[in-house]
Amino acid sequence: MPRIGKYWLSLDLHYWPQDSAHTWAKVEPENVVRVGVDDFAQKQAGELLFIRLFPVGKEVKQGQRFGTLETAKWVGPLLSPVSGKIA
């Protein structure tokens, strides 16, 4: 996994650069897509305190909120890099 400065960049993830969302998607077996937050956002946000995701089955559109992330430094929306349903 390469580094850019002090941040890791995984080459098997699809990064979504819109609106500085810092989210990524990874296609898994059975048409499931795993979504996460990149290393930059994790290090900037600090210690994770709480995460709230939309309920299973809820439809989400790319660029729209699918949950909320709360850290010691920040509370804000998680923006989806893909459209689909929460599994």
ZADO-1210 file (C-alpha; in nm, 4 decimals, padded with zeros to 6 digits):
<atoms>
<atom x="00.0000" y="00.0000" z="00.0000" code="MET" pos="1"/>
<atom x="00.1616" y="00.3282" z="-00.1077" code="PRO" pos="2"/>
<atom x="00.1816" y="00.6432" z="00.1007" code="ARG" pos="3"/>
<atom x="00.1201" y="01.0010" z="-00.0003" code="ILE" pos="4"/>
<atom x="00.3015" y="01.2054" z="00.2592" code="GLY" pos="5"/>
<atom x="00.1915" y="01.0567" z="00.5904" code="LYS" pos="6"/>
<atom x="-00.1331" y="00.9054" z="00.4549" code="TYR" pos="7"/>
<atom x="-00.1922" y="00.5524" z="00.3222" code="TRP" pos="8"/>
<atom x="-00.3620" y="00.5070" z="-00.0144" code="LEU" pos="9"/>
<atom x="-00.5026" y="00.1604" z="-00.0796" code="SER" pos="10"/>
<atom x="-00.4993" y="00.0755" z="-00.4508" code="LEU" pos="11"/>
<atom x="-00.7873" y="-00.1751" z="-00.4283" code="ASP" pos="12"/>
<atom x="-01.0413" y="00.0912" z="-00.3264" code="LEU" pos="13"/>
<atom x="-01.2476" y="00.3225" z="-00.5470" code="HIS" pos="14"/>
<atom x="-01.2158" y="00.6732" z="-00.4023" code="TYR" pos="15"/>
<atom x="-01.4949" y="00.9253" z="-00.4448" code="TRP" pos="16"/>
<atom x="-01.3399" y="01.2738" z="-00.4544" code="PRO" pos="17"/>
<atom x="-01.6580" y="01.4810" z="-00.4766" code="GLN" pos="18"/>
<atom x="-01.7162" y="01.7518" z="-00.2159" code="ASP" pos="19"/>
<atom x="-01.4145" y="01.6412" z="-00.0110" code="SER" pos="20"/>
<atom x="-01.6186" y="01.3483" z="00.1233" code="ALA" pos="21"/>
<atom x="-01.3081" y="01.1307" z="00.1716" code="HIS" pos="22"/>
<atom x="-01.5132" y="00.8151" z="00.1257" code="THR" pos="23"/>
<atom x="-01.4287" y="00.5022" z="-00.0719" code="TRP" pos="24"/>
<atom x="-01.6055" y="00.1934" z="-00.2028" code="ALA" pos="25"/>
<atom x="-01.4840" y="-00.1633" z="-00.2474" code="LYS" pos="26"/>
<atom x="-01.6788" y="-00.4251" z="-00.4419" code="VAL" pos="27"/>
<atom x="-01.7106" y="-00.7473" z="-00.2444" code="GLU" pos="28"/>
<atom x="-01.8604" y="-01.0858" z="-00.3406" code="PRO" pos="29"/>
<atom x="-02.2334" y="-01.1166" z="-00.4133" code="GLU" pos="30"/>
<atom x="-02.2733" y="-00.7581" z="-00.5385" code="ASN" pos="31"/>
<atom x="-02.2052" y="-00.6056" z="-00.1965" code="VAL" pos="32"/>
<atom x="-02.0112" y="-00.2796" z="-00.1757" code="VAL" pos="33"/>
<atom x="-01.8183" y="-00.1957" z="00.1400" code="ARG" pos="34"/>
<atom x="-01.7944" y="00.1790" z="00.2121" code="VAL" pos="35"/>
<atom x="-01.5405" y="00.3516" z="00.4342" code="GLY" pos="36"/>
<atom x="-01.3533" y="00.6702" z="00.5126" code="VAL" pos="37"/>
<atom x="-01.0013" y="00.7313" z="00.3820" code="ASP" pos="38"/>
<atom x="-00.6872" y="00.7534" z="00.5947" code="ASP" pos="39"/>
<atom x="-00.6704" y="01.1348" z="00.5640" code="PHE" pos="40"/>
<atom x="-01.0207" y="01.1820" z="00.7057" code="ALA" pos="41"/>
<atom x="-00.9570" y="00.9289" z="00.9829" code="GLN" pos="42"/>
<atom x="-00.6400" y="01.1029" z="01.0979" code="LYS" pos="43"/>
<atom x="-00.7920" y="01.4515" z="01.0739" code="GLN" pos="44"/>
<atom x="-01.1068" y="01.3539" z="01.2636" code="ALA" pos="45"/>
<atom x="-00.9324" y="01.1939" z="01.5582" code="GLY" pos="46"/>
<atom x="-01.0685" y="00.9252" z="01.7885" code="GLU" pos="47"/>
<atom x="-01.4014" y="00.7765" z="01.6818" code="LEU" pos="48"/>
<atom x="-01.6699" y="00.8239" z="01.9474" code="LEU" pos="49"/>
<atom x="-01.9899" y="00.7232" z="01.7701" code="PHE" pos="50"/>
<atom x="-02.1218" y="00.6253" z="01.4280" code="ILE" pos="51"/>
<atom x="-02.4864" y="00.6110" z="01.3281" code="ARG" pos="52"/>
<atom x="-02.5842" y="00.4547" z="00.9957" code="LEU" pos="53"/>
<atom x="-02.9195" y="00.4554" z="00.8209" code="PHE" pos="54"/>
<atom x="-03.1268" y="00.1381" z="00.8797" code="PRO" pos="55"/>
<atom x="-03.0833" y="-00.1784" z="00.6730" code="VAL" pos="56"/>
<atom x="-03.2862" y="-00.1614" z="00.3522" code="GLY" pos="57"/>
<atom x="-03.2789" y="00.2192" z="00.3271" code="LYS" pos="58"/>
<atom x="-03.1960" y="00.3396" z="-00.0247" code="GLU" pos="59"/>
<atom x="-02.9054" y="00.5807" z="-00.0604" code="VAL" pos="60"/>
<atom x="-02.7959" y="00.7905" z="-00.3568" code="LYS" pos="61"/>
<atom x="-02.4371" y="00.8763" z="-00.4443" code="GLN" pos="62"/>
<atom x="-02.3343" y="01.1979" z="-00.2718" code="GLY" pos="63"/>
<atom x="-02.6108" y="01.1854" z="-00.0147" code="GLN" pos="64"/>
<atom x="-02.5825" y="01.1187" z="00.3559" code="ARG" pos="65"/>
<atom x="-02.5972" y="00.7581" z="00.4764" code="PHE" pos="66"/>
<atom x="-02.5055" y="00.8201" z="00.8389" code="GLY" pos="67"/>
<atom x="-02.3314" y="01.0418" z="01.0900" code="THR" pos="68"/>
<atom x="-01.9804" y="01.0203" z="01.2308" code="LEU" pos="69"/>
<atom x="-01.8841" y="01.1699" z="01.5658" code="GLU" pos="70"/>
<atom x="-01.5249" y="01.2038" z="01.6807" code="THR" pos="71"/>
<atom x="-01.3437" y="01.4011" z="01.9476" code="ALA" pos="72"/>
<atom x="-01.2939" y="01.6853" z="01.6950" code="LYS" pos="73"/>
<atom x="-01.5859" y="01.6601" z="01.4550" code="TRP" pos="74"/>
<atom x="-01.9512" y="01.5642" z="01.4050" code="VAL" pos="75"/>
<atom x="-02.0810" y="01.5418" z="01.0520" code="GLY" pos="76"/>
<atom x="-02.2461" y="01.3480" z="00.7740" code="PRO" pos="77"/>
<atom x="-02.1063" y="01.0426" z="00.5999" code="LEU" pos="78"/>
<atom x="-02.1607" y="01.0860" z="00.2248" code="LEU" pos="79"/>
<atom x="-02.2085" y="00.7784" z="00.0103" code="SER" pos="80"/>
<atom x="-01.9674" y="00.7200" z="-00.2789" code="PRO" pos="81"/>
<atom x="-02.2282" y="00.4920" z="-00.4476" code="VAL" pos="82"/>
<atom x="-02.6037" y="00.4515" z="-00.4871" code="SER" pos="83"/>
<atom x="-02.7702" y="00.1423" z="-00.3407" code="GLY" pos="84"/>
<atom x="-02.9363" y="-00.0030" z="-00.0320" code="LYS" pos="85"/>
<atom x="-02.7900" y="-00.0332" z="00.3157" code="ILE" pos="86"/>
<atom x="-02.7175" y="-00.4023" z="00.3839" code="ALA" pos="87"/>
</atoms>
